[in-house]
Amino acid sequence: MGTFIVSFIGNSFVAGALGTQPLRWLVPDTDKQRRLLVVAFFTIIIASITLFGVLTIPDIAREGADFVNRLKSDNVWVVLVEKTRTGLGDQVMEPLERFVLLATSNDITRAAADHGHNWTAERSKQLGLAVSGMLKGYTTTAATLITAMLKSVTRFAMQVFVSMMLGFITLWDLPLITRGVQSLRQSRLAPVYEEVAPVLGVFGRLFGKALEAQSRIALCNACLTAAGMWALAIPGVGLLSLFVFVCSFIPIAGVIISTTPIAFVALTEYGFVKLALVLLMVVGVHFVEAYALNPAIYSAHLKLHPLMVLCALVVAEHSLGVWGLLLAVPLTVFALDYLIRCEI
């Protein structure tokens, strides 16, 4: 997957810059132009990744460890209860308390008990522990995933290096590879080639364009969200903005998934006012995405109805795991337009 992404984006860069006037003046030969552009593309990518790693990975690791400790701490849930009570008031908090007690203990008598109108610190502590117990499975899973991500930095760096190396080799010899694949038309595999090659070509172009467009949108989302969190003084900007970048590849559901930890940090650190500002910031960022980035970047034929997108996400996640969230929309569009409707 990494090799495909690097190769497709690199080929788009080379195709767009090949034959431009300054490049023709510098290097007249087309083949040399192409190889110069391949070297320039990978030089820029490697330099950017190295700079990003040196400047941000230590901070992201520290922020990740702090966030895991925050999730595992019971005290943070007590603080969350107090911030919620301050923002919503005791009258709203009492029904929420009954709901939490019923959900965590299945004790209807205890949940229906009248605690009175005096809200004490002990009552907040007990409710915080109950909320912690109710969400323990989710918080444990989140903490485990973040810890695993932090521990797999070395393995991920090696995978990136291998993808870069294979992508460079692929782009460097792409004309030769293309001629080699096309030579199958004159081989004994010609019937198979004629049947399979057009379909794979259409899917490759469709998936590559969708991924390239979504990468630009994800980068813009992450930068805008990071700027908004910095302006609102939300801690953990590096980790949370990286999480936003990853979740931006998940249509519709990614917005909710990426906003949840930001909202959690804002509420536990500052309260409802900061939470409201964070939600306004997120709405503003996704308003820009919906009305400025998507029409300009995403092709219209890749858009699906939100209900179809959510159904595709559920099916793809159960069938293909985490990669299914990335492949869901291109696979659905490909299945609808190029297999069922035969628009190939």
C-alpha positions, 0 to 999 in steps of 0.5 A, a space after each residue: 500500500 505504501 509503495 502504491 501511494 508513493 508511486 501514484 503521487 510521484 507519477 502524478 508529480 512527474 507527469 504534471 511537471 514533465 515538459 514544462 518550459 523551464 525544465 525543457 530549457 534545463 534538460 532537453 531530453 525527455 527521459 532525463 527530465 523524467 529521471 531528474 523529476 523522480 530524484 527531485 520528488 523523492 528528495 523533497 519527500 525524504 527531507 520533509 519526513 526527516 524534518 517532521 520526524 526530528 521536530 515532532 516525534 519526541 513531542 508526539 511521544 511525550 503527548 501520547 504518554 500523557 494522554 494514556 496516563 490521563 485515560 487510565 486515571 480515575 481522577 480525570 473522570 471525577 474532574 469531568 463530572 465536576 466540569 459537566 455539573 458546573 456547565 449543565 447544573 445540578 438539575 440536569 446532572 441528577 438524571 445523568 447520575 441515575 442513568 450512569 448508576 443504572 448502566 454500571 450497576 443494574 441496580 434500579 433501586 440505587 439508581 432511583 434513590 433520591 440523593 437530595 439537592 446537595 451535591 458533595 465532593 464525595 458524590 462527584 467522586 462516586 459518579 466519576 468512578 462509575 463513569 470510569 467503570 462504564 467506559 473502561 472497555 473503551 478507554 482501555 482499548 484507546 490506551 492500548 492502541 495509542 501505546 502500540 502506536 508509540 511502540 511501533 515507531 521504529 517498525 513504521 519507519 522501516 516500512 516507510 523506508 521500504 515503501 520509499 525504496 520500492 516506490 523509487 525503483 518503480 518510478 525510475 523504471 516505470 516506462 520499462 515496467 509498463 512495456 513489460 506488462 503490456 508485452 503480456 498481450 502477445 503471450 499465452 496469458 493474453 486472454 487473461 490480460 485482456 480480461 483483467 488488465 482494464 479492470 485493474 487499471 480502472 480501479 488503480 486510477 480510481 483508488 489512486 485519485 481518491 487517495 491523492 485527493 483525500 491526502 490533500 484534504 487530510 493535510 489541510 484538515 490537520 493543519 487547520 485543526 492544529 492552528 485552531 488548537 494552538 489558538 485555543 491553547 489545547 494541550 497535545 497539539 502534535 498528537 491530536 492533529 496527527 490523529 485528525 490527519 489519520 481519521 481524515 481518511 475515514 469519510 463521515 465517521 472520521 470527523 466524530 472519531 477525531 473530535 472526541 479526544 480533542 473535546 475530552 481534553 478541552 472539557 477536562 482541562 478547561 470546562 464547557 466554555 472551551 469545549 464549546 469553542 473547540 466544537 465551533 472550531 471543528 465545525 469551522 474547519 469542516 465547513 471549509 472542507 465541505 464547501 471549499 476543499 471537497 468541491 475543488 479537490 474531490 471528483 464529483 463521481 466519488 461522492 456517495 450518499 452518507 448512508 451508503 458511506 456509513 454502510 460501506 464503512 461498517 461492511 469494509 471494517 468487518 471484512 478487511 479490518 482497519 484497511 477497510 476504512 480506507 478502501 471502503 469508498 473507492 471499492 464501493 464506487 468501483 463496484 457500483 459504477 464499473 462492475 454493476 453499471 458496466 461503465 468501464 
